[in-house]
């Protein structure tokens, strides 16, 4: 456990400017774009299926009310 923490802290304190120029990983901008697309799709799906979900819930509650 201590070795792992030491390794993480060691990497944090030896961060160099060259590390910012690497292109082997995703950048913050790419993560932001992916997050925005996922949020937009979730909102669109919520708006698209709202009526169907409300109808299903109403059908279930009506069925329960008649019992």
Chimera marker file (.cmm) of the C-alpha trace (Angstrom):
<marker_set name="trace">
<marker id="1" x="0.000" y="0.000" z="0.000" r="1" g="1" b="0" radius="0.5"/>
<marker id="2" x="2.780" y="2.407" z="0.966" r="1" g="1" b="0" radius="0.5"/>
<marker id="3" x="4.737" y="1.565" z="-2.187" r="1" g="1" b="0" radius="0.5"/>
<marker id="4" x="1.761" y="2.358" z="-4.377" r="1" g="1" b="0" radius="0.5"/>
<marker id="5" x="1.154" y="5.682" z="-2.612" r="1" g="1" b="0" radius="0.5"/>
<marker id="6" x="4.840" y="6.507" z="-2.891" r="1" g="1" b="0" radius="0.5"/>
<marker id="7" x="4.765" y="5.785" z="-6.634" r="1" g="1" b="0" radius="0.5"/>
<marker id="8" x="1.706" y="8.004" z="-7.181" r="1" g="1" b="0" radius="0.5"/>
<marker id="9" x="3.185" y="10.867" z="-5.179" r="1" g="1" b="0" radius="0.5"/>
<marker id="10" x="6.511" y="10.453" z="-6.943" r="1" g="1" b="0" radius="0.5"/>
<marker id="11" x="4.849" y="10.810" z="-10.332" r="1" g="1" b="0" radius="0.5"/>
<marker id="12" x="2.892" y="13.832" z="-9.168" r="1" g="1" b="0" radius="0.5"/>
<marker id="13" x="6.000" y="15.637" z="-7.971" r="1" g="1" b="0" radius="0.5"/>
<marker id="14" x="8.057" y="14.807" z="-11.077" r="1" g="1" b="0" radius="0.5"/>
<marker id="15" x="5.526" y="16.162" z="-13.568" r="1" g="1" b="0" radius="0.5"/>
<marker id="16" x="7.279" y="17.904" z="-16.447" r="1" g="1" b="0" radius="0.5"/>
<marker id="17" x="6.191" y="20.292" z="-19.200" r="1" g="1" b="0" radius="0.5"/>
<marker id="18" x="6.940" y="17.561" z="-21.769" r="1" g="1" b="0" radius="0.5"/>
<marker id="19" x="4.172" y="15.501" z="-20.212" r="1" g="1" b="0" radius="0.5"/>
<marker id="20" x="1.653" y="18.120" z="-21.380" r="1" g="1" b="0" radius="0.5"/>
<marker id="21" x="2.798" y="17.804" z="-24.980" r="1" g="1" b="0" radius="0.5"/>
<marker id="22" x="2.388" y="14.052" z="-25.234" r="1" g="1" b="0" radius="0.5"/>
<marker id="23" x="-0.245" y="12.898" z="-27.691" r="1" g="1" b="0" radius="0.5"/>
<marker id="24" x="-0.636" y="9.324" z="-26.529" r="1" g="1" b="0" radius="0.5"/>
<marker id="25" x="-3.562" y="10.015" z="-24.214" r="1" g="1" b="0" radius="0.5"/>
<marker id="26" x="-6.809" y="11.895" z="-24.375" r="1" g="1" b="0" radius="0.5"/>
<marker id="27" x="-6.864" y="15.550" z="-23.528" r="1" g="1" b="0" radius="0.5"/>
<marker id="28" x="-9.263" y="17.371" z="-21.270" r="1" g="1" b="0" radius="0.5"/>
<marker id="29" x="-10.995" y="18.848" z="-24.310" r="1" g="1" b="0" radius="0.5"/>
<marker id="30" x="-11.679" y="15.384" z="-25.716" r="1" g="1" b="0" radius="0.5"/>
<marker id="31" x="-13.135" y="14.252" z="-22.393" r="1" g="1" b="0" radius="0.5"/>
<marker id="32" x="-15.328" y="17.372" z="-22.292" r="1" g="1" b="0" radius="0.5"/>
<marker id="33" x="-16.619" y="16.720" z="-25.810" r="1" g="1" b="0" radius="0.5"/>
<marker id="34" x="-17.399" y="13.079" z="-25.037" r="1" g="1" b="0" radius="0.5"/>
<marker id="35" x="-19.148" y="14.092" z="-21.812" r="1" g="1" b="0" radius="0.5"/>
<marker id="36" x="-21.212" y="16.721" z="-23.649" r="1" g="1" b="0" radius="0.5"/>
<marker id="37" x="-22.286" y="14.189" z="-26.288" r="1" g="1" b="0" radius="0.5"/>
<marker id="38" x="-23.272" y="11.637" z="-23.641" r="1" g="1" b="0" radius="0.5"/>
<marker id="39" x="-25.279" y="14.234" z="-21.706" r="1" g="1" b="0" radius="0.5"/>
<marker id="40" x="-26.989" y="15.422" z="-24.899" r="1" g="1" b="0" radius="0.5"/>
<marker id="41" x="-27.930" y="11.843" z="-25.822" r="1" g="1" b="0" radius="0.5"/>
<marker id="42" x="-29.265" y="11.183" z="-22.320" r="1" g="1" b="0" radius="0.5"/>
<marker id="43" x="-31.429" y="14.307" z="-22.479" r="1" g="1" b="0" radius="0.5"/>
<marker id="44" x="-32.670" y="13.397" z="-25.962" r="1" g="1" b="0" radius="0.5"/>
<marker id="45" x="-33.518" y="9.858" z="-24.848" r="1" g="1" b="0" radius="0.5"/>
<marker id="46" x="-35.325" y="11.214" z="-21.804" r="1" g="1" b="0" radius="0.5"/>
<marker id="47" x="-37.399" y="13.573" z="-23.920" r="1" g="1" b="0" radius="0.5"/>
<marker id="48" x="-38.075" y="10.898" z="-26.527" r="1" g="1" b="0" radius="0.5"/>
<marker id="49" x="-39.245" y="8.233" z="-24.098" r="1" g="1" b="0" radius="0.5"/>
<marker id="50" x="-41.066" y="10.435" z="-21.572" r="1" g="1" b="0" radius="0.5"/>
<marker id="51" x="-44.471" y="9.833" z="-23.140" r="1" g="1" b="0" radius="0.5"/>
<marker id="52" x="-43.972" y="6.084" z="-23.408" r="1" g="1" b="0" radius="0.5"/>
<marker id="53" x="-42.815" y="5.812" z="-19.801" r="1" g="1" b="0" radius="0.5"/>
<marker id="54" x="-45.725" y="7.917" z="-18.543" r="1" g="1" b="0" radius="0.5"/>
<marker id="55" x="-48.177" y="5.754" z="-20.504" r="1" g="1" b="0" radius="0.5"/>
<marker id="56" x="-46.660" y="2.563" z="-19.102" r="1" g="1" b="0" radius="0.5"/>
<marker id="57" x="-46.771" y="3.875" z="-15.541" r="1" g="1" b="0" radius="0.5"/>
<marker id="58" x="-50.369" y="5.018" z="-15.979" r="1" g="1" b="0" radius="0.5"/>
<marker id="59" x="-51.315" y="1.607" z="-17.373" r="1" g="1" b="0" radius="0.5"/>
<marker id="60" x="-49.713" y="-0.130" z="-14.410" r="1" g="1" b="0" radius="0.5"/>
<marker id="61" x="-51.329" y="2.167" z="-11.846" r="1" g="1" b="0" radius="0.5"/>
<marker id="62" x="-54.731" y="1.741" z="-13.514" r="1" g="1" b="0" radius="0.5"/>
<marker id="63" x="-54.315" y="-2.034" z="-13.425" r="1" g="1" b="0" radius="0.5"/>
<marker id="64" x="-53.384" y="-1.932" z="-9.750" r="1" g="1" b="0" radius="0.5"/>
<marker id="65" x="-56.301" y="0.396" z="-8.948" r="1" g="1" b="0" radius="0.5"/>
<marker id="66" x="-58.820" y="-2.055" z="-10.418" r="1" g="1" b="0" radius="0.5"/>
<marker id="67" x="-57.660" y="-4.917" z="-8.188" r="1" g="1" b="0" radius="0.5"/>
<link id1="1" id2="2" r="1" g="1" b="0" radius="0.2"/>
<link id1="2" id2="3" r="1" g="1" b="0" radius="0.2"/>
<link id1="3" id2="4" r="1" g="1" b="0" radius="0.2"/>
<link id1="4" id2="5" r="1" g="1" b="0" radius="0.2"/>
<link id1="5" id2="6" r="1" g="1" b="0" radius="0.2"/>
<link id1="6" id2="7" r="1" g="1" b="0" radius="0.2"/>
<link id1="7" id2="8" r="1" g="1" b="0" radius="0.2"/>
<link id1="8" id2="9" r="1" g="1" b="0" radius="0.2"/>
<link id1="9" id2="10" r="1" g="1" b="0" radius="0.2"/>
<link id1="10" id2="11" r="1" g="1" b="0" radius="0.2"/>
<link id1="11" id2="12" r="1" g="1" b="0" radius="0.2"/>
<link id1="12" id2="13" r="1" g="1" b="0" radius="0.2"/>
<link id1="13" id2="14" r="1" g="1" b="0" radius="0.2"/>
<link id1="14" id2="15" r="1" g="1" b="0" radius="0.2"/>
<link id1="15" id2="16" r="1" g="1" b="0" radius="0.2"/>
<link id1="16" id2="17" r="1" g="1" b="0" radius="0.2"/>
<link id1="17" id2="18" r="1" g="1" b="0" radius="0.2"/>
<link id1="18" id2="19" r="1" g="1" b="0" radius="0.2"/>
<link id1="19" id2="20" r="1" g="1" b="0" radius="0.2"/>
<link id1="20" id2="21" r="1" g="1" b="0" radius="0.2"/>
<link id1="21" id2="22" r="1" g="1" b="0" radius="0.2"/>
<link id1="22" id2="23" r="1" g="1" b="0" radius="0.2"/>
<link id1="23" id2="24" r="1" g="1" b="0" radius="0.2"/>
<link id1="24" id2="25" r="1" g="1" b="0" radius="0.2"/>
<link id1="25" id2="26" r="1" g="1" b="0" radius="0.2"/>
<link id1="26" id2="27" r="1" g="1" b="0" radius="0.2"/>
<link id1="27" id2="28" r="1" g="1" b="0" radius="0.2"/>
<link id1="28" id2="29" r="1" g="1" b="0" radius="0.2"/>
<link id1="29" id2="30" r="1" g="1" b="0" radius="0.2"/>
<link id1="30" id2="31" r="1" g="1" b="0" radius="0.2"/>
<link id1="31" id2="32" r="1" g="1" b="0" radius="0.2"/>
<link id1="32" id2="33" r="1" g="1" b="0" radius="0.2"/>
<link id1="33" id2="34" r="1" g="1" b="0" radius="0.2"/>
<link id1="34" id2="35" r="1" g="1" b="0" radius="0.2"/>
<link id1="35" id2="36" r="1" g="1" b="0" radius="0.2"/>
<link id1="36" id2="37" r="1" g="1" b="0" radius="0.2"/>
<link id1="37" id2="38" r="1" g="1" b="0" radius="0.2"/>
<link id1="38" id2="39" r="1" g="1" b="0" radius="0.2"/>
<link id1="39" id2="40" r="1" g="1" b="0" radius="0.2"/>
<link id1="40" id2="41" r="1" g="1" b="0" radius="0.2"/>
<link id1="41" id2="42" r="1" g="1" b="0" radius="0.2"/>
<link id1="42" id2="43" r="1" g="1" b="0" radius="0.2"/>
<link id1="43" id2="44" r="1" g="1" b="0" radius="0.2"/>
<link id1="44" id2="45" r="1" g="1" b="0" radius="0.2"/>
<link id1="45" id2="46" r="1" g="1" b="0" radius="0.2"/>
<link id1="46" id2="47" r="1" g="1" b="0" radius="0.2"/>
<link id1="47" id2="48" r="1" g="1" b="0" radius="0.2"/>
<link id1="48" id2="49" r="1" g="1" b="0" radius="0.2"/>
<link id1="49" id2="50" r="1" g="1" b="0" radius="0.2"/>
<link id1="50" id2="51" r="1" g="1" b="0" radius="0.2"/>
<link id1="51" id2="52" r="1" g="1" b="0" radius="0.2"/>
<link id1="52" id2="53" r="1" g="1" b="0" radius="0.2"/>
<link id1="53" id2="54" r="1" g="1" b="0" radius="0.2"/>
<link id1="54" id2="55" r="1" g="1" b="0" radius="0.2"/>
<link id1="55" id2="56" r="1" g="1" b="0" radius="0.2"/>
<link id1="56" id2="57" r="1" g="1" b="0" radius="0.2"/>
<link id1="57" id2="58" r="1" g="1" b="0" radius="0.2"/>
<link id1="58" id2="59" r="1" g="1" b="0" radius="0.2"/>
<link id1="59" id2="60" r="1" g="1" b="0" radius="0.2"/>
<link id1="60" id2="61" r="1" g="1" b="0" radius="0.2"/>
<link id1="61" id2="62" r="1" g="1" b="0" radius="0.2"/>
<link id1="62" id2="63" r="1" g="1" b="0" radius="0.2"/>
<link id1="63" id2="64" r="1" g="1" b="0" radius="0.2"/>
<link id1="64" id2="65" r="1" g="1" b="0" radius="0.2"/>
<link id1="65" id2="66" r="1" g="1" b="0" radius="0.2"/>
<link id1="66" id2="67" r="1" g="1" b="0" radius="0.2"/>
</marker_set>
